[in-house]
Amino acid sequence: MANKRDYYEVLGVGKNATDDEIKKAYRKKAKECHPDLHPDDKEAVERFKELNEANEVLSDPQKRARYDQYGFEDPMAGMGGGGNPFAGGFDFGMGDIFDQLFNGGMGRSSRSQGPVQGNDLRYELRITFEEAAKGCEKSFEIFRNELCETCKGSGAKPGTSPVTCTTCKGTGQIRQSGGWMTTVRTCPTCGGSGKMIKEKCSSCGGTGRVRKKRTVTVKVPAGIDHGQTIIMNAQGEPGMRGGPNGDLYIVVNVKPHNLFKRDGYNLLLDFPISFATAALGGDVQVPTLNGPVKYRIPEGTQPGTEFRIKGAGIQQLRGSGKGDLILRVKVEIPRRLTNKQKDLLREFDATTGDREYENRKSFMDRVKELFQ
């Protein structure tokens, strides 16, 4: 318990926060540390678990009241299997034991009867390297369950209404008492809604939902990288009993480029030059995402030398700057020379020495030292 953070601190709200403020704070922070947005980040997973635990307690009026009074040292903790009574819910119907203690066992469960947020959806969006670097607008189709327009989501035939469930008497739960312990399970007849539909809607079959194909348009920001996620709020499936819509998580899949590789906001380019250009220097045309630019290769450039072209990289996702284009020089040795070319090279080699080949001179000096 000593290492656990206060639940109000986890959500970033005050102790007098309203239910709506708690709900908004949870949704905001859940999006910030959702594991989908931070792949391979174990700390994000732990923060998300901690956030869910805090929300489960503070969004439940009875759990919140006990937490406000006792903190983590709830005197009733031993009745449900020990440990933290607020972590991951209660075993053996503990929430309903307190229902009976404080409400006489007559109230409905807020979890089964209250608003429920709709399901989130996930879509993998494939874009090109250039679209990721410069930004774009993409449209795609998704299937999602939506409220039935015929019955307005009630599931009942137009002109009729759902009636109170005869099995659970509208509570949405079946309670069974055995001595001092009460166990609770969701009503199998109404599925926890407390309502029954006698005449089902012909359009949705009584589910209140119909599956529809929708076209979604999203603006992909410049600088987004492979594996990052765009969240479109309230574009998921509709909630239950007046709950808010879920969200749409768009995971970006960037197609590799045939020339460039990405390193953060920098671009890497393996750039081949001739032996003559490396030795004598010269102007070359370097490809960039915005077209070719002229660049001067200095005299005596060695293989593997890197040159940086400022501002020719990727647009920063949350800024106005750009990365750089880094050229990695690859000196290409010619093949299939003519006899004349070979003679010229032999003549050239015969006129050069250690002064022109600094690395070779240093290497040979070290070899001499080794054998001496």
Secondary structure as the mmCIF struct_conf table of DSSP 4:
data_model
#
loop_
_struct_conf.conf_type_id
_struct_conf.id
_struct_conf.beg_label_comp_id
_struct_conf.beg_label_asym_id
_struct_conf.beg_label_seq_id
_struct_conf.end_label_comp_id
_struct_conf.end_label_asym_id
_struct_conf.end_label_seq_id
TURN_TY1_P TURN_TY1_P1 ALA A 2 ASN A 3
HELX_LH_PP_P HELX_LH_PP_P1 LYS A 4 ASP A 6
HELX_RH_AL_P HELX_RH_AL_P1 TYR A 7 LEU A 11
TURN_TY1_P TURN_TY1_P2 GLY A 12 GLY A 12
TURN_TY1_P TURN_TY1_P3 LYS A 15 ASN A 16
HELX_RH_AL_P HELX_RH_AL_P2 ASP A 19 GLU A 32
BEND BEND1 CYS A 33 CYS A 33
HELX_RH_3T_P HELX_RH_3T_P1 PRO A 35 LEU A 37
BEND BEND2 HIS A 38 HIS A 38
TURN_TY1_P TURN_TY1_P4 PRO A 39 ASP A 40
HELX_RH_AL_P HELX_RH_AL_P3 LYS A 42 LEU A 58
TURN_TY1_P TURN_TY1_P5 SER A 59 SER A 59
BEND BEND3 ASP A 60 ASP A 60
HELX_RH_AL_P HELX_RH_AL_P4 PRO A 61 TYR A 70
TURN_TY1_P TURN_TY1_P6 GLY A 71 PHE A 72
TURN_TY1_P TURN_TY1_P7 PRO A 75 MET A 76
HELX_RH_3T_P HELX_RH_3T_P2 ALA A 77 GLY A 80
TURN_TY1_P TURN_TY1_P8 GLY A 81 GLY A 81
BEND BEND4 GLY A 82 GLY A 83
TURN_TY1_P TURN_TY1_P9 PRO A 85 PHE A 86
BEND BEND5 ALA A 87 GLY A 88
BEND BEND6 ASP A 91 ASP A 91
TURN_TY1_P TURN_TY1_P10 PHE A 92 GLY A 93
HELX_RH_AL_P HELX_RH_AL_P5 MET A 94 ASN A 103
TURN_TY1_P TURN_TY1_P11 GLY A 104 GLY A 105
BEND BEND7 GLY A 107 GLY A 107
HELX_LH_PP_P HELX_LH_PP_P2 ARG A 108 SER A 109
HELX_RH_AL_P HELX_RH_AL_P6 SER A 110 GLN A 113
BEND BEND8 GLY A 114 GLY A 114
STRN STRN1 VAL A 116 VAL A 116
HELX_LH_PP_P HELX_LH_PP_P3 GLN A 117 ASP A 120
STRN STRN2 LEU A 121 ILE A 127
HELX_RH_AL_P HELX_RH_AL_P7 PHE A 129 LYS A 134
STRN STRN3 CYS A 136 LEU A 147
TURN_TY1_P TURN_TY1_P12 GLU A 149 GLY A 153
BEND BEND9 SER A 154 SER A 154
STRN STRN4 ALA A 156 ALA A 156
HELX_LH_PP_P HELX_LH_PP_P4 LYS A 157 LYS A 157
TURN_TY1_P TURN_TY1_P13 PRO A 158 GLY A 159
STRN STRN5 VAL A 163 THR A 164
TURN_TY1_P TURN_TY1_P14 THR A 166 GLY A 170
BEND BEND10 THR A 171 GLY A 172
STRN STRN6 GLN A 173 GLY A 178
TURN_TY1_P TURN_TY1_P15 GLY A 179 TRP A 180
STRN STRN7 MET A 181 THR A 186
TURN_TY1_P TURN_TY1_P16 PRO A 188 GLY A 192
BEND BEND11 SER A 193 GLY A 194
STRN STRN8 LYS A 195 MET A 196
BEND BEND12 LYS A 198 GLU A 199
STRN STRN9 LYS A 200 LYS A 200
TURN_TY1_P TURN_TY1_P17 SER A 202 GLY A 206
BEND BEND13 THR A 207 GLY A 208
STRN STRN10 ARG A 209 VAL A 220
HELX_LH_PP_P HELX_LH_PP_P5 PRO A 221 PRO A 221
TURN_TY1_P TURN_TY1_P18 ALA A 222 GLY A 223
TURN_TY1_P TURN_TY1_P19 HIS A 226 GLY A 227
STRN STRN11 THR A 229 MET A 232
TURN_TY1_P TURN_TY1_P20 ASN A 233 ALA A 234
BEND BEND14 GLY A 236 GLY A 236
STRN STRN12 MET A 240 MET A 240
TURN_TY1_P TURN_TY1_P21 ARG A 241 GLY A 242
HELX_LH_PP_P HELX_LH_PP_P6 GLY A 243 ASN A 245
STRN STRN13 LEU A 248 VAL A 254
HELX_LH_PP_P HELX_LH_PP_P7 LYS A 255 HIS A 257
BEND BEND15 ASN A 258 LEU A 259
STRN STRN14 LYS A 261 ASP A 263
TURN_TY1_P TURN_TY1_P22 GLY A 264 TYR A 265
STRN STRN15 ASN A 266 SER A 274
HELX_RH_AL_P HELX_RH_AL_P8 PHE A 275 LEU A 280
STRN STRN16 GLY A 282 VAL A 286
HELX_LH_PP_P HELX_LH_PP_P8 PRO A 287 PRO A 287
TURN_TY1_P TURN_TY1_P23 LEU A 289 ASN A 290
STRN STRN17 VAL A 293 ILE A 297
HELX_LH_PP_P HELX_LH_PP_P9 PRO A 298 PRO A 298
TURN_TY1_P TURN_TY1_P24 GLU A 299 GLY A 300
HELX_LH_PP_P HELX_LH_PP_P10 THR A 301 GLN A 302
TURN_TY1_P TURN_TY1_P25 PRO A 303 GLY A 304
STRN STRN18 GLU A 306 ILE A 309
TURN_TY1_P TURN_TY1_P26 LYS A 310 GLY A 311
BEND BEND16 GLY A 313 GLY A 313
HELX_LH_PP_P HELX_LH_PP_P11 ILE A 314 ILE A 314
STRN STRN19 GLN A 315 GLN A 315
HELX_LH_PP_P HELX_LH_PP_P12 GLN A 316 GLN A 316
TURN_TY1_P TURN_TY1_P27 LEU A 317 ARG A 318
BEND BEND17 GLY A 319 SER A 320
STRN STRN20 LYS A 322 LYS A 322
STRN STRN21 LEU A 325 GLU A 332
HELX_LH_PP_P HELX_LH_PP_P13 ILE A 333 PRO A 334
BEND BEND18 ARG A 336 ARG A 336
HELX_RH_AL_P HELX_RH_AL_P9 ASN A 339 ALA A 350
TURN_TY1_P TURN_TY1_P28 THR A 351 THR A 351
TURN_TY1_P TURN_TY1_P29 ASP A 354 GLU A 356
HELX_RH_AL_P HELX_RH_AL_P10 GLU A 358 PHE A 371
#
